[in-house]
């Protein structure tokens, strides 16, 4: 295409003045992207036209600005409505009715869409929460099964630890694997310790009237009820006891603060 | 509200800069002053509402506004209500020519119409029919009894003449 011929054909002015058909307009816009000189010619004519229009203009009626401003800004405060026009005819205007009805329908459909979207979002959240809960439950069940497998193993000795005078309602259970000497602890019930205190499990061994105590580890602060925790191995023990110690425990048990203890 | 203040500033800017030119084009298509004022209101409200659809890649803001004003004015002149109303007006001497251009002498001394006066009669008529009255090339061909291709060529020629006058 000869772009110079195209530019001087009057197409630029026709485009700016809105005199092209939709097809011609589309072509012109395509060519504008490809030929910078075409775009330049367009801008040059636009500027000339604008200058001409600005320099030779009538003053609109003085009250018009205020009227338009209140139309724009007062309407913005109210609900959006169809453009206000001076009614040319008192006859029922189907076009306008259909336009108004379609705006109402559009507004309704937007509202409905947003409602569905909100509901959909909520269902997704709920679904995620349920999946999360399910995972927690499955994990708990897996732990309980694994615990059950452990404590039902052959050679597993179950030792109940009963509450002492310090805490008669307390109760815990030690499962002691007599083969591997692994020690598992199940806390059935113990009072929540203060934040600077922690429970400690001990093995008790009586030799020649001497009571020997062996540290089997601390109970975790976050210990959940009815779950089995693996403690330190105990090669030999005649009894088990849990005492309340300072945080992180002691090397020797505070015998004044025995909470639960098995029979010797 | 801050947003409203900004909107007010934007509106003041648009109106103060462009209202004269926009009102002129409206008035040149819709000679009746009251109706022209109605169209002007409609046009500015529409410009305000549609401002986010303005595409700077396709032309200047003024061009966009001018086309909105031109289209709204032509629609108004063609509306049944407007035509019914005009029938009740006293005949003006120019009505026989089928052109609204000379109803108000003032509007011919400003804007694009001022440039039109420098063109020859045929070019002036073609631009008046196509630009100010919004007739399609096909309609003009029928009206003037000349082939469509000829109408297209002559309008292009008229427009290039107009272009020379605008500078």
HADDOCK unambig.tbl for C-alpha pairs under 7 A between the chains (distance, minus, plus):
assign (segid A and resid 9 and name CA) (segid B and resid 156 and name CA) 6.68 0.50 0.50
assign (segid A and resid 10 and name CA) (segid B and resid 156 and name CA) 5.14 0.50 0.50
assign (segid A and resid 10 and name CA) (segid B and resid 159 and name CA) 6.00 0.50 0.50
assign (segid A and resid 10 and name CA) (segid B and resid 160 and name CA) 5.29 0.50 0.50
assign (segid A and resid 13 and name CA) (segid B and resid 159 and name CA) 6.76 0.50 0.50
assign (segid A and resid 16 and name CA) (segid B and resid 63 and name CA) 6.61 0.50 0.50
assign (segid A and resid 18 and name CA) (segid B and resid 67 and name CA) 6.52 0.50 0.50
assign (segid A and resid 46 and name CA) (segid B and resid 60 and name CA) 6.95 0.50 0.50
assign (segid A and resid 46 and name CA) (segid B and resid 63 and name CA) 6.67 0.50 0.50
assign (segid A and resid 48 and name CA) (segid B and resid 166 and name CA) 6.32 0.50 0.50
assign (segid A and resid 48 and name CA) (segid B and resid 167 and name CA) 6.46 0.50 0.50
assign (segid A and resid 49 and name CA) (segid B and resid 166 and name CA) 6.76 0.50 0.50
assign (segid A and resid 50 and name CA) (segid B and resid 62 and name CA) 6.82 0.50 0.50
assign (segid A and resid 52 and name CA) (segid B and resid 111 and name CA) 6.20 0.50 0.50
assign (segid A and resid 52 and name CA) (segid B and resid 166 and name CA) 6.80 0.50 0.50
assign (segid A and resid 53 and name CA) (segid B and resid 21 and name CA) 5.34 0.50 0.50
assign (segid A and resid 53 and name CA) (segid B and resid 111 and name CA) 4.73 0.50 0.50
assign (segid A and resid 53 and name CA) (segid B and resid 112 and name CA) 6.74 0.50 0.50
assign (segid A and resid 54 and name CA) (segid B and resid 21 and name CA) 5.43 0.50 0.50
assign (segid A and resid 56 and name CA) (segid B and resid 110 and name CA) 4.71 0.50 0.50
assign (segid A and resid 56 and name CA) (segid B and resid 111 and name CA) 4.95 0.50 0.50
assign (segid A and resid 57 and name CA) (segid B and resid 20 and name CA) 5.34 0.50 0.50
assign (segid A and resid 57 and name CA) (segid B and resid 21 and name CA) 5.19 0.50 0.50
assign (segid A and resid 57 and name CA) (segid B and resid 24 and name CA) 5.62 0.50 0.50
assign (segid A and resid 57 and name CA) (segid B and resid 110 and name CA) 5.62 0.50 0.50
assign (segid A and resid 57 and name CA) (segid B and resid 111 and name CA) 5.84 0.50 0.50
assign (segid A and resid 58 and name CA) (segid B and resid 20 and name CA) 5.53 0.50 0.50
assign (segid A and resid 58 and name CA) (segid B and resid 23 and name CA) 6.85 0.50 0.50
assign (segid A and resid 58 and name CA) (segid B and resid 24 and name CA) 5.39 0.50 0.50
assign (segid A and resid 59 and name CA) (segid B and resid 20 and name CA) 5.18 0.50 0.50
assign (segid A and resid 60 and name CA) (segid B and resid 19 and name CA) 6.96 0.50 0.50
assign (segid A and resid 60 and name CA) (segid B and resid 20 and name CA) 6.02 0.50 0.50
assign (segid A and resid 60 and name CA) (segid B and resid 23 and name CA) 5.88 0.50 0.50
assign (segid A and resid 68 and name CA) (segid B and resid 41 and name CA) 5.56 0.50 0.50
assign (segid A and resid 68 and name CA) (segid B and resid 45 and name CA) 6.99 0.50 0.50
assign (segid A and resid 72 and name CA) (segid B and resid 45 and name CA) 6.08 0.50 0.50
assign (segid A and resid 84 and name CA) (segid B and resid 42 and name CA) 6.89 0.50 0.50
assign (segid A and resid 85 and name CA) (segid B and resid 42 and name CA) 6.59 0.50 0.50
assign (segid A and resid 86 and name CA) (segid B and resid 38 and name CA) 6.84 0.50 0.50
assign (segid A and resid 88 and name CA) (segid B and resid 81 and name CA) 4.09 0.50 0.50
assign (segid A and resid 88 and name CA) (segid B and resid 82 and name CA) 6.50 0.50 0.50
assign (segid A and resid 89 and name CA) (segid B and resid 81 and name CA) 5.41 0.50 0.50
